[in-house]
Amino acid sequence: MAPVGLPEEEATLTCDAKGLPSPQYRWSLNGTLIDLRADQRRRLSGGNLVIRSLERAQDAGIYQCTAFNLVGAILSRRASLQFAYLNFKTQTRSAVSVREGQGVVLLCGTPTYAGDLSFAWVFNEYPYFVQQDNRRFVSQETGNLYIAKVEPSDVGNYTCVVVNRITKGKVLSSPTPLVLRTDGAMGEYEPKIEVHFPDMVPAAKGSVVTLECFALGNPVPEITWRRANGVPFPSKVKMKNSNVVLEIPSFQQEDAGGYECVAENKMGKNTVKGRLSFHAKPQWVQTMRDSALSIEERLFWECKANGKPKPSYSWLRNGELLATEDRIQIENGALTIASVNLSDAGMYQCVAENKHGIIYFSAELVVLGKSSFKPPHLPKCLHSPQRFSLVIFCAAPVASCQNIRGWRHHKAVLLPDGTLRIINVTKMDGGNYTCLARNQFGTASTTGRLLVTDPTRITQGPVDMEIIVGESIVLPCQIACDPALDVSFSWAFNGQLLSKLDPHYEHVGGSAAGDLMIRNIQLKHAGKYVCVVDTDVESLSAAAILIVKGPPGAPDGVTVEEITDSTAQLSWRPGQDNGSPIISYIVQTKTAFTVGWQAVNTVPEVIDGNTLTATVVDLNAWVEYEFRVLARNSVGVGEPSPASLKTRTEDAVPDTAPANVGGGGGSKSELVITWEPVPEELQNGDGFGYIIAMRPLGELTWTHAVTSAPGRYVYRNESIPPFSPFNIKVGAYNVKGQGPFSPVTTVFSAEEEPSGVPGGVWAQSISASEFEVSWQTLSDSPERVLGYEVVYWEDDTKPETMGKVRVPANQYTVNISGLKGYTQYFLTVSAFNTAGTGPRTPTINVTTKKSPPGQPPLNVEWNLIGSKLTVHWDPVVTMEMESEVTGYQVSYRRNRHREINTVTTNLTSVEIVLPADDDYTIQICALSDGGEGIPTEPINIHKLTCCFYLTLLVRATAAVITW
């Protein structure tokens, strides 16, 4: 596959063949011969096809090479040339609003592309990528981001990043904002599997198979995997991303079968199932050889290939498809030419093909001018049990066995067709037998040996038995037989031969037994098992019935017979008990407001296995419910029933009051009231709204207002004094009536912004990046003061240079940092509260100090005598726009310790006592009014265990000395 849009890209398709004389080559594209003489972009290099300045419209397709010489022609395998690209249509995306604790899926979108893609997500800004763990997962199948349980830290903007692995091109989606709803956190609920593999996944032999499984849930679900047959995973299987991804490298036949993903938390579990089906491109198991035949001789070639699906066959002669005719017969992989002639000579290819690939095998047919004689064929060794009749055929070619002379043996009856018959064979009949054949080309013979054996018998066969689902058993099949015989065992289940590749079944017991182990038995394994014993001379069998007990089948026909505002009367039909009586039933429900199925309270509380009705209680009014039922027996809990039809409970008066009533703030003459809205599932009916009751603190009469807006109400009245306390309560109502009020709380009306101006504003520069501002607080302001705001800027003509800092009301000074060196700043101070900021002070200015020295101390020298370290360095010379050096600071710390010690000096040397036998790291920097200068690179000091003098010169680099 080549990238789109690279005009200088060049592709080479290889083709190499051997022959005498040396072969020539030609190429076809999509079945049409390429005319290389008229093509400026394509050329041959040996047998290779070279294409330059690739063009998607002209060069994409299926290529095939033909190699030919005077003997004949053969075709190569087909090659596909494709072009990779990636496009993404971006558009503004709406915010996704979820509750804390709820799961969420953010969609990446569908790009148009060719080639393999990989997906990642950026959180807020590039390159901060979402880190995957057991709570967050980026699917490489869908590209979507899945968050099992949303936390406050997840709030922000999410951008999907798609990369084409071929072109390395990258596109980004528009950001998707994720925000938290204010109507409360999501409660705990069972897992809901959002990412899972299909019911049937085709997998090619040798490929890397990746299965994904991820669930939403609270608490965060744990993901586990298992084989449907219970066989443990081989060591090659890998679990990645907190078990979310199952990877099977080098997929083989034994890896095929059912796979299950289980998502579980303390609220329950859910399972998804699927099957991996084995597919393989054809591989040769039998091929033909070059042949030389005389005219009128018969050619028979057969080739066989395995693969899944089973491959189909075709034959080519000199690169052309060979068709059936009078002399030529083609059946699957067998080619027969009844009487060859000179025109049949050439190069033949047997072709095996399925949807996963195509393979070719070549052989040459040489046709000679005269016939030849071949000897008859007799098996080298024949076996027969005693007291049996035996017939021996002499398999001589018809063309060379027109006159069979006969058999030679002391006890034999020769039939007219050359067959030898021996009746009532005994061990005395054992020995060598010879067949002679003669025709016009000469005489030939072949000899075989007859071996007479004892009869075979089954000494221990399988017996009828019962077993529980999930257990494993061994069905015995043991024999006594003549040691000269080759024995094979096979098993049939309900009349069908068992495949040795089925992972549930394993043949055990060694060569003298055909015992069958059945692992992780399922209900489907109940039935009749037959052990079949085959030897060279006879076949025997023994049978047994296996009964499997398992969890009950799913109940059926769940119906809501009667419903009120808080109860539902259910009935259902039982499913299969699967060999063990049903003990009890479990009822579960689901609504639009829950994630997954949840258990419910019922009457009776425990539903026994003979009861097929129950009343579900504690339901919410005016909510649509679905119900399902599960059965339990001594083996376990079975599969759930199909869900009932959705049924809505009756409406009722609200029984839940709004929570977290509060408020405050707003504009002048306003009373702002807020509350947590009642969730939809608790509103109990249509026409839902809120009743707000308010009164000034100390008064008895309530004022009422009604609103359908959720969560906020503003009461406006010019007579409301600023920052006055009110008693507030909020209730709910619907068409059925009024519900309860919330507890009474106190809320203050809007206040006026401060009218006073702070005095005594003063500022001084502390360093090149920081200055300090101070002022006098407002001690007698008639309005409430929550704090003070300092506004500063560089240039009145550039409003974007403005910055703001706020501090509490009890603070009268603040340090402002992150500034530019040697720059003049303007600033004002004002008081603020919830209504806004008051008048600002007159503008003052302050200039930051020059930048600290930009060079580290150079030519550092140190020596260590005992515990005393002496360090020398050159003075730092500052530039014009840098602050003058006022001294130096030496920092040192012990290796693997965090504590840093410093020594300050006005000199260019220092002595330090290092008391412990340990390694140290030191750094030196210049000090100035503008701050600390750039430090030296870290210098590692290895402490000596004995005392001697050492001097080391370091020039602006770190030194590491070892002994």
TAKAPE-V290670 format. One record per backbone hydrogen bond with DSSP energy under -0.5 kcal/mol. NH is the residue of the N-H (numbers start at 1). CO is the residue of the C=O. E is the energy in kcal/mol with one decimal. If there is no record, write none. Layout:
nh/co/e
NH/CO/E
NH/CO/E
//
This chain:
nh/co/e
2/82/-3.2
4/84/-2.4
6/3/-0.6
7/5/-0.6
9/6/-1.8
11/51/-2.7
13/49/-2.9
14/12/-0.5
24/68/-3.1
26/66/-1.7
28/64/-2.2
29/32/-2.9
30/62/-3.5
32/29/-1.8
34/27/-2.8
35/33/-0.5
36/34/-1.2
38/35/-0.8
39/36/-0.6
40/38/-0.6
43/50/-1.9
45/48/-2.7
47/45/-0.5
48/45/-2.0
49/13/-2.8
50/43/-3.0
50/48/-0.6
51/11/-3.1
52/41/-2.1
54/9/-1.5
59/55/-3.0
60/56/-1.3
61/81/-1.9
63/61/-0.5
63/79/-3.8
64/28/-1.8
65/77/-0.5
66/26/-2.9
67/74/-2.4
68/24/-2.3
69/72/-2.3
74/67/-2.4
76/65/-2.8
79/63/-3.0
81/61/-2.6
82/80/-0.6
84/2/-3.3
85/114/-1.4
87/112/-3.0
90/88/-0.7
93/175/-0.6
96/177/-3.2
97/95/-0.6
98/96/-0.5
98/179/-2.2
101/150/-2.8
102/99/-1.9
104/147/-2.2
106/145/-2.9
107/105/-0.6
111/109/-0.7
112/87/-1.7
114/85/-2.1
118/163/-2.2
120/161/-2.0
122/159/-3.1
123/128/-3.6
124/122/-0.7
124/157/-3.8
125/123/-2.3
128/125/-2.4
129/127/-1.3
130/121/-3.0
132/130/-0.5
133/136/-1.6
137/146/-2.2
139/137/-0.6
139/144/-2.1
143/139/-1.4
145/106/-2.5
146/137/-2.9
147/104/-2.6
148/135/-2.9
148/146/-0.5
150/102/-2.7
154/151/-2.4
155/152/-1.6
156/178/-1.5
158/176/-2.0
159/122/-2.2
161/120/-3.6
162/160/-0.5
162/171/-2.7
163/118/-2.5
164/169/-2.5
165/116/-2.8
165/163/-0.6
166/116/-0.5
168/164/-2.4
171/162/-2.3
173/160/-2.4
176/158/-2.9
177/175/-0.6
178/156/-3.0
179/96/-2.5
179/177/-0.5
181/98/-2.8
186/100/-3.5
189/218/-2.1
192/216/-3.0
194/192/-0.6
194/214/-1.9
195/214/-2.2
196/194/-0.5
201/275/-3.3
202/200/-0.5
203/277/-2.7
205/279/-2.4
206/251/-3.5
207/204/-1.9
209/207/-0.7
209/248/-2.5
211/246/-2.9
213/244/-2.0
214/195/-1.7
216/192/-2.9
217/148/-1.8
218/189/-1.4
222/264/-2.9
224/262/-2.4
226/260/-1.9
228/258/-2.6
230/227/-1.6
237/234/-1.5
238/247/-2.5
240/245/-2.8
244/240/-0.7
244/241/-1.4
245/240/-2.3
246/211/-2.9
247/238/-2.9
247/245/-0.5
248/209/-3.1
249/247/-0.6
251/207/-2.8
255/252/-1.6
256/253/-1.6
257/276/-2.2
259/274/-3.1
260/226/-2.7
261/272/-2.4
262/224/-3.0
263/270/-2.7
264/222/-2.0
265/268/-2.6
268/265/-1.6
270/263/-2.4
272/261/-2.1
274/259/-2.0
275/199/-2.2
276/257/-2.8
277/201/-2.2
277/275/-0.6
279/203/-2.7
280/308/-2.3
283/306/-2.1
285/304/-2.9
286/304/-2.0
291/364/-2.5
293/366/-2.7
295/368/-1.4
296/340/-3.0
297/294/-2.1
299/337/-2.6
301/335/-2.6
303/333/-2.6
304/286/-2.4
306/283/-2.4
308/280/-1.6
312/353/-2.8
314/351/-1.8
316/349/-2.6
317/320/-2.9
318/347/-3.4
319/73/-0.5
320/317/-1.6
322/315/-3.2
325/328/-2.1
329/327/-0.5
329/336/-3.0
331/334/-2.3
334/331/-2.4
335/301/-3.4
336/329/-2.7
337/299/-2.4
338/327/-2.5
338/336/-0.5
340/297/-2.9
344/341/-1.8
345/342/-1.2
346/365/-1.8
348/363/-3.1
349/316/-2.4
350/361/-2.5
351/314/-3.0
352/359/-1.9
353/312/-2.4
354/357/-2.4
357/354/-1.5
359/352/-2.6
361/350/-1.7
363/348/-2.2
365/346/-2.6
366/291/-3.1
366/364/-0.6
368/293/-5.0
368/366/-0.5
377/395/-1.2
382/449/-3.6
384/451/-2.0
386/453/-1.4
387/425/-3.6
388/385/-1.0
390/422/-3.3
392/420/-3.0
395/377/-2.2
395/393/-0.8
396/394/-1.8
400/397/-1.0
401/397/-0.5
401/398/-1.1
403/438/-1.3
404/402/-0.5
405/403/-0.6
405/436/-0.6
406/436/-1.0
408/434/-1.4
413/421/-1.0
414/412/-0.5
415/413/-0.6
415/419/-3.2
418/415/-2.1
420/392/-2.6
421/413/-2.1
422/390/-3.1
425/388/-3.8
429/426/-1.8
430/427/-1.2
431/450/-1.6
433/448/-3.3
434/408/-0.9
435/446/-3.0
436/406/-1.4
437/444/-3.3
438/403/-1.5
439/442/-2.6
442/439/-1.6
444/437/-3.1
446/435/-2.2
448/433/-2.8
449/380/-2.3
450/431/-3.2
451/382/-3.5
453/384/-2.3
457/480/-2.4
459/457/-0.6
459/478/-1.9
460/478/-1.8
465/545/-1.8
467/547/-2.0
469/549/-3.2
470/521/-3.5
471/468/-2.0
473/518/-1.8
475/516/-3.3
476/474/-0.6
478/460/-2.7
479/512/-1.1
480/457/-2.6
482/454/-0.6
485/482/-1.9
487/485/-0.5
488/534/-2.8
490/532/-2.2
492/530/-2.5
493/496/-3.2
494/528/-2.8
496/493/-1.9
498/491/-3.0
502/499/-1.3
505/502/-1.4
506/517/-2.1
508/515/-2.7
513/510/-1.0
514/477/-3.5
515/508/-0.6
516/475/-2.8
517/506/-3.3
517/515/-0.5
518/473/-2.6
519/504/-3.0
519/517/-0.6
521/471/-3.0
525/522/-2.0
526/523/-1.8
527/546/-1.8
529/544/-2.9
530/492/-2.5
531/542/-3.3
532/490/-3.6
532/530/-0.5
533/540/-3.4
534/488/-2.9
534/532/-0.5
535/538/-2.8
540/533/-2.5
542/531/-1.6
544/529/-2.0
546/527/-2.9
547/465/-2.8
547/545/-0.5
549/467/-3.2
550/578/-2.3
552/636/-0.6
553/576/-3.6
556/573/-2.5
559/571/-2.7
561/559/-0.8
561/569/-3.0
562/569/-1.0
564/567/-2.5
568/616/-1.9
569/562/-3.5
570/568/-0.6
570/614/-3.2
571/559/-1.8
572/612/-1.7
573/556/-3.5
580/577/-1.4
583/632/-3.3
584/632/-1.5
585/607/-2.2
586/630/-2.8
588/628/-2.6
589/598/-2.7
590/626/-1.7
594/591/-1.1
596/594/-0.7
598/589/-2.4
600/587/-1.4
603/615/-2.2
607/585/-0.6
607/605/-0.5
608/606/-0.7
609/583/-2.0
611/608/-1.7
614/570/-1.6
615/603/-2.3
616/568/-3.2
616/614/-0.5
617/601/-2.3
619/566/-2.5
622/650/-1.2
623/620/-0.6
625/647/-2.9
626/590/-1.9
628/588/-2.2
630/586/-2.5
632/584/-2.5
633/636/-2.2
634/581/-0.6
638/631/-2.9
639/552/-0.7
641/629/-2.1
642/555/-0.5
644/627/-2.6
647/625/-2.4
649/623/-2.0
650/564/-1.0
652/684/-2.6
659/676/-1.1
662/674/-2.8
664/672/-2.3
670/667/-1.3
671/715/-2.4
673/671/-0.5
673/713/-3.1
674/662/-2.5
675/711/-1.7
676/659/-3.4
677/675/-0.6
682/679/-2.1
683/680/-1.5
684/621/-0.6
689/733/-2.2
690/707/-3.4
691/731/-2.2
692/690/-0.5
692/705/-3.3
693/691/-0.5
693/729/-2.9
694/703/-2.5
695/727/-1.7
697/725/-2.1
699/696/-2.2
703/694/-3.3
705/692/-2.1
707/690/-2.3
713/673/-2.7
715/671/-2.7
715/713/-0.5
716/714/-0.6
717/669/-2.3
720/717/-2.1
723/750/-1.7
724/721/-0.8
726/747/-2.1
727/695/-3.3
728/745/-2.9
729/693/-2.1
731/691/-2.8
732/740/-0.8
733/689/-2.1
734/737/-2.2
735/686/-2.2
737/734/-1.5
739/732/-3.6
742/730/-2.1
745/728/-2.6
747/726/-2.3
749/724/-2.2
750/670/-3.0
759/776/-0.9
762/774/-2.4
764/772/-2.2
766/770/-2.4
767/770/-2.1
768/930/-1.6
770/767/-0.5
771/816/-2.0
772/764/-3.1
773/814/-2.7
774/762/-2.7
775/812/-1.9
776/759/-3.3
779/777/-0.9
786/784/-0.6
786/832/-2.4
787/832/-1.4
788/807/-2.0
789/830/-3.2
790/805/-3.1
791/789/-0.5
791/828/-2.2
792/803/-2.4
793/826/-2.2
798/795/-1.9
801/798/-2.0
802/799/-1.7
803/792/-3.0
805/790/-2.1
807/788/-2.3
809/786/-1.2
811/808/-1.5
814/773/-2.3
816/771/-2.9
817/815/-0.5
819/769/-1.9
822/849/-2.1
823/820/-0.6
825/846/-3.2
826/793/-3.2
827/844/-2.4
828/791/-2.0
830/789/-1.8
832/787/-2.4
833/836/-2.1
836/833/-1.2
838/831/-3.4
841/829/-1.9
844/827/-2.1
846/825/-2.3
848/823/-2.3
849/767/-1.4
851/881/-1.1
852/930/-0.5
860/954/-1.5
861/872/-3.0
862/952/-1.4
863/870/-2.3
864/950/-0.7
865/868/-2.5
868/865/-2.3
869/867/-0.6
869/912/-3.6
870/863/-2.7
870/868/-0.5
871/910/-2.5
872/861/-3.4
873/908/-1.9
874/858/-2.5
877/875/-0.5
878/876/-0.6
882/879/-1.5
883/851/-3.2
886/927/-3.0
887/927/-1.0
888/905/-3.1
889/925/-2.7
890/903/-3.3
891/889/-0.5
891/923/-2.8
892/901/-2.8
893/921/-1.8
895/919/-2.6
897/894/-1.7
901/892/-2.9
903/890/-2.4
905/888/-2.5
910/871/-1.9
912/869/-3.0
914/867/-3.5
914/912/-0.6
915/913/-0.8
918/916/-1.7
920/941/-3.0
921/893/-2.2
922/939/-2.3
923/891/-2.2
925/889/-1.9
927/887/-3.2
928/931/-0.8
929/884/-0.6
931/928/-1.5
933/926/-3.3
934/853/-1.3
936/924/-2.0
939/922/-2.5
940/938/-0.5
940/959/-1.7
941/920/-3.6
942/940/-0.6
943/918/-0.5
943/941/-0.7
948/946/-0.6
952/862/-1.7
954/860/-2.9
954/952/-0.5
956/954/-0.8
//
